[in-house]
Amino acid sequence: TISPPLNMAQFAALKQEIDDQIRQAMQQYASPMELYYDVSLVKDGGQITAVALDGTAVGLVDHNTSTVYYVELATKKAAVVGGGNAFSGVSSVGMHGETLYALASGGIHAVSVEEKKTTERVVKKSDEWGTIISLVSFGGNLYLLDTTKSRIWKYVAVDKKESTGKPGFSDIREYLNPDTLPDLSRATGMAIDGSVWMGTTDGKVLRFTQGKENPILVQGVEPKLSQSLYVYTNDTLKYLYVLEAKAKRVVVLDKDGLYLSQYTWEDDILPSVMVVSEQEKKILLLAGGKLYGITLR
């Protein structure tokens, strides 16, 4: 027997069922944005302009008020741990345990979360620097992504100065090998898990290992990554997370570039920065001066 043709309602229902099955097969999750943290609740007029994560806490900075915050992920308990003239022009933040490193106009300052005490400047601004868009602390060392010079500057941790107890760092070094001359002018940020990862404004994922480019082939993503990308991972995360804000999605890859899943949203929110805690099952996205959260499945 020949089945009667579907009416419009039946056709729409069938299409929805097929779409749902495709999304399930592709591990695609519709995930509404939830407001996770707003620093204006701690300080009037506060806006988050940079974020870093280490373990179960995040460090936040507010360029407009020259303030540094520390927030526990599980409880959202927050504290102002730094501020004032030392943080004038603060633009980026890194974390190593309970020490925050804030990149300000004059260089990098360290902040002890436990003591809520700012040390003297631990790295002086260098004449070698061009435009620094990202600061990452990894293995106790500091790395700076310079998009004007297409360089990754490295400062190696040395013994603390006995007189002050503050962290010490080497003179400026280059992470990239002399024969490695990539164009990093389109990089959007930097993440480190032993290798250095970057996304670019022209839709590429870059990886550098031991100072050399280590190309990665992204496979299985539909639709393909094509727009401005921001990537995040670290040495405690199993996966690589790729934010494609204009497509309103976060794509999850294994570290060989194979597609695993993606999280999408309909909200009119275009985040520019992302950090992820697999332990707390949270993707945190910075948009409009606030942190928004998506729950990992």
C-alpha positions as a printed Julia matrix, in Angstrom:
297×3 Matrix{Float64}:
  0.0    0.0    0.0
  1.07   3.55  -0.64
  1.06   5.81   2.4
 -0.83   9.06   2.05
  1.33  12.17   1.65
  2.3   14.0    4.8
  0.55  17.18   5.69
  2.58  20.23   6.72
  2.37  19.48  10.44
  3.46  15.88   9.94
  6.3   16.96   7.64
  7.53  19.5   10.19
  7.42  16.91  12.97
  9.34  14.39  10.85
 11.95  16.98   9.92
 12.38  17.92  13.6
 12.82  14.25  14.51
 15.46  13.78  11.81
 17.27  16.97  12.85
 17.25  15.82  16.48
 18.69  12.45  15.5
 21.43  14.13  13.46
 22.31  16.42  16.37
 22.4   13.45  18.72
 24.61  11.48  16.36
 26.9   14.51  16.0
 26.94  15.05  19.78
 25.58  18.57  19.22
 24.06  20.13  22.31
 21.84  23.2   22.4
 23.12  25.02  25.46
 21.56  28.33  26.5
 24.02  30.82  27.97
 23.76  31.25  31.73
 25.17  34.3   33.47
 27.97  32.87  35.6
 29.65  35.91  37.15
 29.32  39.68  37.08
 32.08  41.62  38.86
 29.84  44.68  39.14
 28.28  42.81  42.07
 31.63  43.19  43.85
 32.67  46.59  42.52
 30.35  49.21  41.06
 30.91  49.63  37.34
 33.2   46.62  37.17
 33.62  44.77  33.86
 35.7   41.69  33.17
 38.21  42.28  30.39
 40.46  39.2   30.72
 40.25  35.8   32.41
 42.58  32.93  33.33
 41.92  29.57  34.98
 43.99  27.22  37.08
 42.43  24.23  38.77
 39.13  25.19  40.36
 39.41  28.98  40.32
 39.61  31.84  37.87
 41.54  35.08  37.88
 39.78  38.09  36.39
 40.98  41.57  35.52
 39.1   44.78  34.86
 41.01  47.16  32.63
 38.65  50.05  33.34
 39.06  50.02  37.13
 42.58  48.49  37.24
 41.35  45.65  39.47
 42.28  41.97  39.83
 39.77  39.41  41.16
 39.96  35.78  42.27
 36.82  33.61  42.04
 36.31  30.03  43.23
 34.39  28.12  40.56
 32.33  25.85  42.81
 31.11  28.53  45.22
 31.53  31.7   43.11
 33.14  33.21  46.19
 35.07  36.25  44.97
 37.7   38.57  46.35
 39.51  41.65  45.1
 43.2   40.7   45.36
 44.87  43.59  43.55
 44.27  47.08  42.3
 45.55  50.62  42.09
 48.35  52.31  40.16
 50.4   49.13  39.76
 47.63  47.71  37.56
 47.06  50.75  35.38
 46.45  49.58  31.83
 46.04  45.93  32.9
 45.19  43.9   29.83
 45.86  40.21  30.48
 46.11  37.73  33.33
 47.74  34.35  33.94
 47.56  31.92  36.87
 49.92  29.49  38.54
 48.4   27.91  41.61
 47.4   30.74  43.93
 49.56  33.32  42.2
 48.05  35.62  39.6
 50.21  37.39  37.03
 48.75  40.6   35.6
 50.16  42.34  32.53
 49.9   46.11  33.04
 51.42  49.2   31.45
 54.78  48.86  33.16
 55.17  45.09  32.96
 53.97  42.02  34.86
 53.0   42.05  38.54
 52.45  38.98  40.71
 49.57  38.77  43.18
 49.44  36.29  46.05
 45.83  35.17  46.4
 46.41  33.76  49.89
 48.06  36.93  51.18
 46.09  39.31  48.92
 49.41  41.02  48.41
 50.9   42.45  45.22
 54.64  42.04  44.81
 56.81  44.55  43.08
 56.92  44.16  39.32
 58.38  40.73  38.47
 58.9   41.38  34.73
 59.65  44.85  33.44
 58.1   45.95  30.16
 60.62  45.24  27.41
 61.58  47.34  24.42
 61.39  44.07  22.47
 57.63  43.84  22.96
 55.2   44.82  20.24
 51.5   44.15  20.89
 51.0   41.61  23.67
 47.54  40.05  23.51
 47.94  37.04  25.78
 49.79  36.08  28.98
 49.97  32.43  30.03
 51.72  30.91  33.04
 52.8   27.32  32.39
 55.15  25.23  34.48
 55.88  28.33  36.54
 57.22  30.14  33.46
 55.55  33.09  31.73
 54.73  33.27  28.03
 53.61  36.34  26.09
 52.01  36.27  22.64
 53.17  39.22  20.55
 51.08  39.64  17.38
 53.03  42.64  16.07
 56.42  40.92  16.22
 54.97  37.4   15.58
 56.87  36.16  18.6
 56.23  34.18  21.77
 58.33  35.72  24.53
 59.32  33.45  27.4
 60.43  34.25  30.95
 61.8   31.27  32.87
 61.11  30.98  36.59
 64.21  31.18  38.77
 64.69  30.94  42.54
 62.8   33.47  44.6
 64.8   36.42  45.77
 65.58  35.73  49.42
 65.34  39.39  50.36
 61.77  39.82  49.15
 60.39  36.32  48.69
 58.88  37.4   45.38
 59.01  35.17  42.29
 62.02  35.66  40.06
 62.26  35.33  36.27
 64.99  35.23  33.67
 65.65  37.88  31.07
 63.5   37.77  27.94
 63.88  34.73  25.71
 62.2   33.47  22.55
 60.11  30.31  22.65
 60.14  29.79  18.89
 63.23  28.36  17.23
 65.24  30.81  15.08
 64.25  28.96  11.9
 60.54  29.09  12.82
 59.05  32.31  11.51
 55.25  32.03  11.56
 52.84  34.87  10.88
 51.06  35.36  14.21
 49.45  38.67  13.28
 46.02  37.01  13.06
 46.29  35.08  16.34
 43.44  35.66  18.8
 45.05  34.22  21.93
 47.23  31.42  23.25
 46.84  28.25  25.33
 49.59  25.91  26.54
 49.54  22.24  27.52
 53.19  21.51  26.73
 52.51  22.58  23.15
 51.42  26.13  22.37
 47.99  26.43  20.7
 46.4   29.41  18.96
 43.29  30.24  17.0
 43.31  32.86  14.26
 40.94  35.41  12.78
 40.98  33.52   9.47
 39.71  30.27  10.97
 42.9   28.31  11.6
 44.11  26.26  14.57
 47.89  26.49  15.08
 50.12  24.31  17.25
 53.79  24.71  18.15
 55.8   22.05  19.98
 59.32  22.52  21.36
 59.59  25.81  19.51
 58.58  24.46  16.09
 55.31  24.49  14.2
 53.49  21.18  14.64
 50.56  21.29  12.19
 47.23  19.82  13.23
 44.53  18.59  10.85
 41.02  19.29  12.15
 38.68  16.5   11.04
 34.95  15.78  11.2
 33.61  19.22  12.12
 30.32  20.1   10.4
 29.92  22.79   9.34
 33.66  23.32   8.99
 35.48  25.87  11.11
 35.78  28.96   8.97
 35.66  32.15  11.01
 37.56  33.82  13.84
 38.58  31.12  16.33
 39.71  31.17  19.95
 41.18  27.94  21.39
 41.65  26.74  24.94
 43.32  23.81  26.65
 45.93  23.11  29.33
 47.91  20.17  30.66
 45.06  19.02  32.93
 42.43  19.01  30.16
 41.84  15.96  28.0
 40.44  17.9   25.06
 40.92  21.0   22.92
 38.08  23.54  22.92
 37.49  25.85  19.94
 35.25  28.9   20.24
 33.71  30.11  16.97
 31.7   33.02  18.31
 30.07  34.17  15.06
 28.74  30.65  14.55
 27.59  30.62  18.2
 29.32  27.37  19.08
 32.13  25.74  21.01
 33.63  22.71  19.25
 35.35  19.97  21.24
 38.25  18.13  19.58
 40.69  15.53  20.77
 44.26  16.75  20.69
 44.86  15.07  17.34
 42.17  17.3   15.82
 39.32  14.76  15.64
 35.8   16.1   16.22
 34.02  14.91  19.38
 31.09  17.25  20.07
 29.86  20.83  19.97
 27.81  23.19  22.09
 25.59  25.78  20.42
 23.41  28.64  21.63
 20.76  30.96  20.24
 21.34  33.86  22.65
 22.55  37.11  21.1
 25.93  36.81  22.84
 29.28  36.92  21.03
 32.04  35.89  23.45
 35.67  36.75  22.76
 37.51  34.62  25.32
 36.98  31.14  26.81
 38.34  28.99  29.65
 37.26  25.45  30.51
 37.25  23.3   33.64
 36.52  19.64  32.92
 36.69  19.0   36.67
 33.87  21.47  37.32
 32.2   20.62  33.98
 32.1   24.25  32.9
 32.84  26.22  29.77
 33.18  29.89  30.77
 32.85  32.56  28.09
 33.65  36.25  28.38
 31.22  38.61  26.66
 30.16  42.17  27.36
 32.24  42.41  30.52
 30.58  39.36  32.14
 31.25  35.63  32.4
 28.69  33.22  30.98
 28.64  29.47  31.54
 27.78  26.33  29.6
 27.63  22.97  31.4
 29.75  20.19  29.9
 28.05  16.86  29.25
